[in-house]
Amino acid sequence: LHDALPIFEKDVDKWYKAANYRYIGDFYGNGSAEEMMQELVKNGPITVAFEPAEDFMLYSDGIYRSEGAGTRNKAPQEWEKVDHAVLLVGYGEENGTKYWKVQNSWGPDWGEDGFFRMIRGVDESAIESVAHVADVVEDEQEGRQVKELFAQISKKQ
């Protein structure tokens, strides 16, 4: 891992970082599908997390809705259980069914060329509960913290 940094540094003209990290809806659990759509249009992709049902692993195409949809407790909770983070890249509607377009991390052989569509507006698998965003800004420190991390890792090896 530490060997990659010098090679990487040669190719970097500018360093960037995440700033102004925030939940859509201003605080945890307060977001809505409408606010998520507005954020997508205004600023681009959104990081979301969700709790997929077991049948999600078998998804191949179409608009996903878990077999247990509608049985999930919709009462406000202090924390929403989630265990898979993905990138929300768009939304649409097909035959009257609203959906999210999402990029998964399992590669292009899974789902719809590495993407999936999930029903929108019903908080399927808690996907609309914990959306968060950040601004990508130039790093004035030019990656100093990254360089320090790699230096620490190389000392341990």
Secondary structure, DSSP 8 states (H G I E B T S, - for coil): -TTHHHHHHHT-S--EEEEEEEETTSSTT---HHHHHHHHHHH--EEEEE---GGGGG--SSEE--TTTT-S--S--SS----EEEEEEEEEEETTEEEEEEE-SS-TTSTBTTEEEEE-SS-GGGTTTS-EEEEEEE-TTTTHHHHHHHHHHHHH-
